Every structure is written in structure tokens, then in C-alpha cells.
Amino acid sequence: MRLYVDHLYTSPYAMSVFVTLREKSLAFDTLTVDLDAAQQHAADFAQLSLTQRVPTLVEGDFALSESSAITEYLEQAYPQTPVYPADPKQRARARQVQAWLRSDLLPIRQERSTMVVFYGQKMPPLSPGAEAAAAKLISAAHTLLTGNSPYLFGEWSIADVDLAVMLNRLILNGDSVPAALVEYAQRQWQRPSVQAWVQQQRPAV
């Protein structure tokens, strides 16, 4: 298997697939695509990636892009070590969290890019729109983690990593986040599969 990721290792979606592969102990090579140089639109990559985006997973003559599609494929093809809850309703809720984090909270993603998370950049105070998005994120996280649960759905799932990345956009910039959610995000960050991504050697920017 080959996993194509961004050359800065800052894509939260590439990270999600990378962590899934590591959790499942699957052998794979990581290849980088320079998005700043528009390598994702080069003819050779476009032939592999229907959407011309990272992450893209290639397994033999099968290629798949879009992180949620990839993790769901890996879950079905390699079920021995699950990364989603076993219960169908909880699994659906995990996918709901993933879909929400990818489609909503745009002001946070705009004002707290993952350069904050993986390069230590510091950004100006949040705009009113981003503050509202942060309040929505914090409220939802509190609801999901009722009783200060260590994980969203009883046991760890890949949705925990995705939520931790979004929280860390705020936490690592020094924005106000409740201590219980800081502790939750730190717990996810300590997983060896997550640290394997965090500790990647990144080029200077």
C-alpha cells in the first residue's frame, strides 16, 4: 500500500488515514505531494487520485481518495483491529462526528490552520464568527464526552483523533478551552500512532 499525503504533514485528513493504517498494523509507504507546487494536479497523480487531493491510498491497482472513504474501506477490508465502534449506532455517531468536523466550523479551520498544530504558529485572536464556532465545538465536545469519558464512544475510535485535532487548533494556539477537553486532546495525542504522525520530519516554511 502507498499513502499520499501533503509534503508538510499538516493535513488532518491525511493524518486520520495514516493513524488508521498504523492502528491496524498495515504495512504502507508514505509518499508526499507538494500542494504549494500544485503537484496534486500533475498528470501522474491525477491518474491515481480521482479528486486530485490528499490523502490518496493506492493498493495494487485500486486507488481511493477522500479520508472518510479510505478509513471506511480499511475498516471493512481489514476488520481485525477496528478503528470504529462495533455497535452500529455508535459507529454511525462516530461517522457523524467525522462528517461534521469536515463540513462545519469553517471559521476555526480558516483562522486556526493546522500550521498552529504541527508548526507551532501563533495566530491573532478569533473573530466573532470563529468564537461562535469555537463555542459550538466546545459545547458539542462536552456533550459527547459526558461524565469526562476518556473517549467519545467508550473505547478509542478514529473519531477521537479527528476531534482532538480540531480542539488542538485552539489549545495549541493558547485559546481558551476547558481543562477537561485539554486533557482529552492530550490523551489522544499520546497514542503511538498519533505520535508517529506528529513526529514526522517537516520541511522549514
Secondary structure, 3 states (H helix, E strand, C coil): CEEEEECCCCCHHHHHHHHHHHHCCCCCEEEEECCCCCHHHCHHHHHHCCCCCCCEEEECCEEEECHHHHHHHHHHHCCCCCCCCCCHHHHHHHHHHHHHHHHCCHHHHHHCCHHHHHHCCCCCCCCHHHHHHHHHHHHHHHHHCCCCCCCCCCCCCHHHHHHHHHHHHHHCCCCCCCHHHHHHHHHHHCCHHHHHHHCCCCCCC
